[in-house]
Amino acid sequence: MHKTLVCVVVAVGMMQGCSTLSSTTTAQPVTQYVNDANDSRVLTATGDCLHFNGWSTDAMLVECQASAKPETIEPVAEPMKKMVSLTFDGTALFDFDSADLSTAGRGELDNLIAKLDGNSQVGAIRVVGHADNWGSTEYNQLLSEQRAASVQSYLKASLADVDIMTSGMGELDPVADNSTETGRQRNRRVEVQIEATAEKAIFN
């Protein structure tokens, strides 16, 4: 009877020891992340590190979030564009009281086309016609518009990919005194305004 009691006590003690060992041993969290061929962390579509099964937020590596997020790429600012304005004397492009380009006028525009054709730094172009104050205001307005359109048509034939706009100012924007012949001649003009990244992009 005494021997039987001792065996029971020993057996109970061993069971208690096993229970204590089991309660103090916990599974270690899995912290394995997927790496690529260069041993760098592989990211998910949301920019988090891709992990194996068993991953949890408690086991997440701090260095993964700090260094593996995609870098934000700042957009490259486009160069500022400026307007380069060329003024052509009306008598250099047209015969008197005409909107048809003269031979000399076509030669003047050919020189301009040679500088603009294929120049990637050149943007849109605006052609503005002007007149003196001789004749009626309505006629001068129409003549300035027709002359701008003639220049536009000639430039467009060679600069098909360039956006070329026109307008006519008539006698409303004089640059000289219309009471003299010299002043009136200066007022009969065509301005070609060119959008470019820099003036030297055209005149180099």
C-alpha positions in Angstrom: 0.0 0.0 0.0 2.8 2.4 0.8 4.6 1.7 -2.5 1.4 2.3 -4.5 1.0 5.8 -2.9 4.5 6.9 -3.7 4.1 6.0 -7.4 0.9 8.0 -7.6 2.7 11.1 -6.2 5.6 10.8 -8.6 3.2 10.4 -11.5 1.3 13.5 -10.5 4.5 15.5 -10.2 5.6 14.6 -13.6 2.3 15.6 -15.1 2.4 19.0 -13.4 5.9 19.6 -14.7 4.8 18.9 -18.3 1.8 21.2 -17.9 4.1 24.0 -16.7 6.5 23.6 -19.5 3.7 23.6 -22.1 2.2 26.9 -20.7 5.5 28.8 -20.8 6.5 27.9 -24.3 4.8 30.1 -27.1 5.2 29.9 -30.8 7.6 32.6 -32.2 5.9 35.0 -34.7 6.8 34.4 -38.4 8.6 37.5 -39.8 9.7 36.2 -43.1 9.3 38.5 -46.1 9.6 37.8 -49.8 12.8 39.0 -51.4 13.6 39.3 -55.1 16.8 38.2 -56.9 18.6 41.2 -55.6 17.7 40.4 -52.0 15.4 43.4 -51.8 11.9 43.3 -50.3 9.0 42.6 -52.7 6.2 45.1 -52.3 2.5 44.7 -52.8 0.3 47.0 -54.9 -0.3 49.2 -51.8 3.4 49.6 -51.2 3.6 47.2 -48.2 6.1 44.3 -47.9 5.0 41.0 -49.3 5.2 38.3 -46.6 4.7 34.6 -46.2 1.7 33.0 -44.6 1.7 33.5 -40.8 2.6 37.2 -41.0 0.8 39.6 -38.6 1.0 43.3 -37.8 2.7 42.5 -34.5 5.5 40.8 -36.4 6.0 43.4 -39.1 9.5 44.7 -39.5 9.8 48.4 -39.0 12.7 48.8 -41.5 10.5 47.3 -44.2 8.0 50.1 -44.0 10.6 52.8 -43.6 12.8 51.9 -46.6 10.8 49.8 -49.0 8.0 52.2 -49.8 8.1 53.5 -53.4 9.7 56.9 -53.8 7.6 59.7 -55.0 8.9 61.0 -58.3 8.5 64.8 -58.7 7.3 65.9 -62.1 9.9 67.7 -64.2 8.8 71.3 -64.7 8.5 72.3 -68.4 10.6 75.2 -69.4 8.8 78.6 -69.4 7.9 79.8 -72.8 8.0 83.4 -73.9 6.6 85.3 -76.9 9.0 86.5 -79.6 7.5 89.2 -81.8 8.7 90.0 -85.3 7.3 93.0 -87.1 7.2 93.1 -91.0 6.7 96.3 -92.8 3.5 96.1 -94.8 5.3 97.4 -97.9 7.9 94.6 -97.5 5.1 91.9 -97.8 2.4 93.5 -99.9 1.8 95.9 -102.7 -0.1 99.0 -101.8 -3.8 98.4 -100.8 -3.4 94.6 -101.5 -3.6 91.5 -99.4 -1.7 89.4 -101.9 1.9 88.6 -100.9 4.5 90.1 -103.2 7.5 88.2 -104.5 9.7 90.1 -102.0 7.2 89.3 -99.2 7.3 85.6 -99.9 11.1 85.8 -99.7 10.9 87.5 -96.3 8.6 84.7 -95.0 10.9 82.0 -96.5 13.7 83.3 -94.3 11.4 83.0 -91.3 10.3 79.5 -92.2 13.9 78.4 -92.5 14.4 79.3 -88.8 11.2 77.8 -87.6 10.8 74.5 -89.6 11.7 71.5 -87.5 12.5 73.7 -84.4 11.1 71.7 -81.4 11.4 74.8 -79.2 8.8 76.7 -81.2 5.2 76.6 -80.1 2.1 78.3 -81.4 2.2 81.4 -83.8 -0.1 84.3 -84.0 -0.2 86.6 -87.0 -1.6 90.1 -86.4 -2.4 92.5 -89.2 -2.4 96.3 -88.8 -3.3 99.2 -91.0 -3.1 103.0 -91.0 -6.1 105.3 -90.7 -6.5 106.2 -94.4 -9.9 105.0 -95.7 -12.8 103.8 -93.6 -12.4 102.0 -90.3 -14.3 99.0 -91.7 -12.1 98.8 -94.8 -8.9 99.0 -92.8 -10.1 96.3 -90.4 -10.9 94.0 -93.3 -7.6 94.7 -95.0 -5.6 93.9 -91.8 -7.5 90.6 -91.4 -6.9 89.6 -95.0 -3.2 90.3 -94.8 -2.9 88.3 -91.6 -4.7 85.4 -93.3 -2.3 85.6 -96.3 0.7 85.3 -94.1 -0.9 82.5 -92.1 -1.6 80.5 -95.3 1.9 80.9 -96.6 3.5 79.8 -93.3 1.1 76.9 -92.9 2.1 75.4 -96.2 5.6 74.7 -94.7 4.8 74.6 -91.0 1.9 72.1 -91.1 2.3 70.9 -87.6 2.4 74.4 -86.0 -0.8 76.0 -84.7 -1.0 79.4 -86.5 -3.8 81.8 -85.5 -4.7 85.2 -87.0 -6.3 88.4 -86.0 -6.7 91.9 -87.4 -6.4 95.1 -85.5 -7.2 97.5 -88.3 -6.2 101.1 -87.4 -6.7 100.6 -83.6 -3.1 100.0 -82.5 -0.8 102.5 -84.2 2.9 102.7 -83.4 3.5 106.0 -85.1 1.7 109.2 -86.0 -0.8 108.7 -88.8 -0.5 112.4 -89.8 2.8 111.7 -91.7 3.6 109.4 -94.5 6.5 107.9 -92.5 4.2 107.2 -89.6 1.5 105.7 -91.7 4.0 103.4 -93.3 5.1 102.1 -89.9 1.5 101.5 -89.0 0.9 99.4 -92.1 2.5 96.2 -90.7 2.2 92.6 -89.8 3.3 91.2 -86.5 4.3 87.5 -86.2 4.2 86.5 -82.5 6.0 83.2 -81.9 5.8 81.2 -78.7 9.3 79.8 -77.9 11.3 78.5 -74.9 13.8 81.3 -75.5 14.5 84.0 -78.1 17.7 82.3 -79.1 15.7 79.2 -80.0 14.8 81.2 -83.2 17.6 83.7 -83.6 20.8 81.8 -82.8 
